[in-house]
């Protein structure tokens, strides 16, 4: 079975153009569990905010980092999706053979350096290798980003991260084996007028192992208590109503404006306090300060 195109069921953009299809390969059903995906999204969203703040402080120009998505793919697929010429900072990840990768266009890094050195961040040159001085500046920026990453991931990322090498050819940089699964996050980095797409890839085995270790173990009894605790906080509509009056369909169909329906109910008796049509108590009309209220006079917990 080959690749199947699945169209997402979502609203069309304002332009009327159809939504971009998402490819799913049944030969490689490697997907993140929902709870793992959510945990990683929260961590990367925190990292994006921290990285944007750190970048603003380093280059002295307002910066914003926006997190877009996190997926799991093989290293070969990840590397193939990158431009042939780009900046890739390979990072040692504890004792693991596979390395983490920070990737972004070299032109974006040159714009950051321009801001750091007092320029306006404007660059129109083509992608090129960074000089030795530029690599020193880049290492400083990535070192600070790694600190933000450790803070954002907390117990999920306990292995030490350190910069290894900087590469400029995505096809020659071998951060991991071709089939090694990687957690890949995509960001947009806005620094001054310069906007660029950046990615961060980390060995999936190291991260998922810690996600499993940090998952809370909930017993059946605790799960029941959690459900009950949540249910008692769910808002419900409470109504104070007169008891129902029996009538005939003919009388209902013959109703017109001004008709009077006798209720046969004494005005001194309490009314029904109901939730979703089920009477749970009796209550009399009263006031609370300047507002109308009701005073519960009788509980009917066992009422069928």
C-alpha positions in Angstrom: 0.0 0.0 0.0 1.4 3.4 -0.9 0.8 6.9 0.3 -2.8 8.0 0.8 -3.9 11.7 0.8 -6.3 12.5 3.5 -8.1 15.8 3.4 -8.7 17.3 6.8 -12.2 18.2 7.7 -11.7 21.9 8.5 -13.0 25.2 7.4 -11.7 26.8 4.2 -9.5 29.9 4.5 -11.1 33.2 3.8 -9.6 33.1 0.3 -11.8 30.1 -0.6 -8.7 28.0 -1.4 -8.9 24.3 -0.2 -7.0 23.3 2.9 -3.6 21.7 2.3 -3.8 17.9 2.3 -1.9 16.0 4.9 0.0 12.9 3.6 -0.2 9.7 5.6 2.1 6.8 4.7 0.6 3.4 5.8 4.0 1.8 5.4 5.4 3.9 8.2 2.7 4.5 10.8 5.0 6.2 13.3 3.0 8.7 15.2 3.1 10.1 18.7 0.6 9.1 21.3 -1.8 11.8 22.0 -0.7 12.3 25.6 3.0 12.4 24.5 2.2 14.8 21.7 0.4 17.2 24.1 3.3 17.0 26.6 5.8 17.9 23.9 3.7 20.7 22.5 3.5 22.3 25.9 7.3 22.0 26.3 8.0 23.4 22.9 5.5 26.3 23.4 7.3 27.2 26.6 10.7 26.9 24.8 9.5 29.2 22.0 8.6 31.9 24.4 11.9 31.5 26.3 13.9 31.5 23.1 12.2 34.6 21.8 13.0 36.5 25.0 16.6 35.3 25.0 17.1 36.2 21.4 15.7 39.7 22.0 18.2 40.2 24.8 21.2 38.9 22.8 20.7 40.7 19.5 19.0 43.8 21.1 16.1 43.7 18.6 12.6 42.6 19.3 12.3 39.0 18.5 9.4 36.5 18.5 9.5 32.7 18.2 6.3 30.9 17.3 5.9 27.1 17.7 3.9 25.4 14.9 4.0 21.6 15.3 5.8 18.6 16.5 6.0 15.3 14.6 8.0 12.1 14.7 9.9 11.0 11.6 13.1 9.2 10.6 16.3 11.2 10.4 16.5 10.5 6.7 13.1 12.0 6.1 13.9 15.0 8.3 17.2 15.7 6.5 15.6 15.3 3.1 13.0 17.9 4.0 15.7 20.5 4.6 17.3 22.9 2.1 20.5 21.6 0.6 22.4 24.6 2.0 21.4 25.6 5.6 22.9 26.0 9.0 22.7 22.8 11.2 24.1 22.9 14.7 24.6 19.3 15.9 24.4 18.9 19.7 25.6 16.0 21.9 22.7 14.4 23.8 24.1 12.7 26.8 25.8 9.4 25.9 23.5 8.8 22.9 25.1 8.2 19.6 22.4 10.2 17.8 22.7 14.0 18.1 20.1 16.7 18.4 19.9 19.3 15.6 19.1 23.0 15.5 18.5 24.0 11.9 17.8 27.5 10.4 18.8 29.4 7.2 22.3 30.9 7.3 20.8 34.2 6.1 18.8 34.3 9.4 21.9 33.8 11.5 23.7 36.6 9.5 20.8 38.9 10.3 21.1 38.1 14.0 24.8 38.8 13.9 24.1 42.2 12.2 21.8 43.2 15.0 24.4 42.0 17.6 27.0 44.2 16.0 24.9 47.3 15.7 23.5 46.8 12.2 19.9 46.9 11.0 19.8 43.1 10.2 19.4 43.5 6.5 21.1 40.9 4.3 20.5 40.0 0.7 23.4 37.6 0.1 23.0 33.9 -0.8 23.3 31.1 1.6 27.0 30.5 2.5 29.2 28.9 5.1 29.7 30.9 8.3 33.1 32.3 9.1 35.0 31.3 12.2 34.0 34.5 14.0 30.4 34.1 12.9 30.4 30.5 14.3 31.6 31.8 17.7 28.7 34.2 17.8 26.3 31.4 16.7 27.6 29.1 19.4 26.8 31.8 22.0 23.2 32.1 20.8 22.7 28.3 20.6 24.2 27.8 24.1 21.6 30.2 25.5 18.8 28.4 23.5 19.9 25.1 25.0 19.6 26.5 28.5 16.0 27.6 27.6 15.3 24.1 26.2 16.5 22.4 29.5 14.3 24.8 31.5 11.2 24.2 29.2 11.4 20.4 29.2 12.2 20.0 32.9 12.3 16.2 33.9 11.6 15.2 30.3 15.1 16.3 29.2 17.6 15.3 31.9 20.6 14.3 29.7 23.2 17.1 29.2 23.1 18.9 25.8 26.2 20.5 24.4 27.2 21.9 21.0 29.2 19.5 18.8 29.7 20.8 15.3 28.2 23.2 12.8 27.4 22.0 9.3 26.1 23.8 6.2 25.0 20.8 4.0 22.0 19.0 5.2 22.8 15.9 3.1 26.3 15.5 4.5 25.6 16.2 8.2 25.1 12.8 9.8 23.5 13.5 13.2 21.9 10.0 13.4 21.4 6.8 11.5 19.0 7.2 8.5 16.3 5.1 10.2 16.7 6.7 13.6 13.4 8.2 14.8 13.5 11.9 15.7 11.1 14.3 17.4 11.0 17.3 15.0 9.6 20.7 16.1 9.0 23.5 13.6 9.2 27.2 14.5 9.0 30.6 12.9 11.7 33.0 14.2 11.0 36.7 13.7 13.9 39.0 14.5 13.4 42.6 13.5 12.2 42.5 9.9 13.8 39.1 9.3 11.5 36.0 9.4 12.8 32.5 9.0 11.7 28.9 9.6 13.7 26.9 12.1 13.5 23.3 13.2 14.8 21.4 16.2 15.2 17.6 16.1 16.0 15.3 19.0 16.4 11.5 19.2 12.9 10.2 19.9 14.1 7.2 22.0 15.7 9.4 24.6 12.6 11.7 24.9 9.8 9.1 24.8 11.6 7.0 27.4 11.5 9.9 29.9 7.9 10.7 29.0 6.9 7.2 30.0 8.9 7.4 33.2 7.2 10.7 34.1 3.7 9.6 33.4 1.6 9.5 36.6 0.3 6.1 37.6 -3.4 6.3 38.5 -5.2 3.4 40.2 -8.8 2.5 39.4 -9.9 4.0 42.7 -8.0 7.2 42.1 -9.5 7.4 38.6 -13.0 7.1 40.0 -12.3 9.9 42.6 -10.9 12.1 39.8 -14.0 11.6 37.7 -16.3 12.4 40.6 -14.3 15.4 41.5 -14.6 16.7 38.0 -18.3 15.9 37.7 -19.2 17.9 40.8 -17.7 21.0 39.1 -19.6 20.7 35.9 -22.1 23.6 35.6 -25.8 22.6 35.4 -29.0 24.6 34.8 -31.3 24.8 37.9 -34.9 25.9 37.5 -37.6 26.9 40.0 -40.8 25.8 38.5 -44.5 25.1 39.2 -45.6 21.5 39.2 -46.9 20.3 35.8 -50.5 20.7 35.0 -52.4 17.9 33.1 -54.5 19.0 30.2 -55.7 17.6 26.9 -54.3 18.1 23.4 -57.5 19.8 22.3 -57.1 22.4 25.0 -53.5 23.0 24.0 -54.3 23.3 20.3 -57.1 25.7 21.1 -54.9 28.2 23.1 -54.9 31.8 22.0 -53.6 35.1 23.4 -55.4 36.0 26.6 -56.5 32.5 27.5 -56.1 31.6 31.2 -54.9 28.1 32.3 -55.9 27.3 35.9 -52.9 25.9 37.9 -54.9 24.6 40.9 -51.8 25.3 43.1 -51.9 27.4 46.3 -49.6 30.4 46.1 -48.2 29.7 49.6 -46.8 26.3 48.7 -43.1 25.9 47.7 -42.2 25.3 44.1 -40.2 22.5 42.4 -36.4 23.0 42.2 -35.4 20.9 39.2 -32.2 20.1 37.3 -32.6 18.9 33.7 -36.3 18.4 34.3 -35.7 16.2 37.4 -37.2 17.6 40.6 -34.6 17.4 43.4 -36.0 19.7 46.0 -38.8 22.1 47.0 -38.1 25.8 47.4 -40.0 29.0 48.3 -39.5 32.3 46.5 -37.4 34.8 48.5 -34.8 37.6 48.1 -31.1 37.8 48.7 -30.1 41.5 49.0 -31.5 43.2 45.9 -31.9 40.0 43.9 -34.6 37.4 43.8 -33.7 34.0 45.3 -35.2 30.8 46.6 -35.1 29.1 50.0 -34.8 25.3 49.9 -37.5 23.8 52.2 -37.3 20.1 51.4 -34.8 17.7 49.6 -36.2 14.9 47.5 -33.0 12.9 46.8 -34.9 9.6 46.4 -37.5 10.9 44.0 -37.6 8.7 40.9 
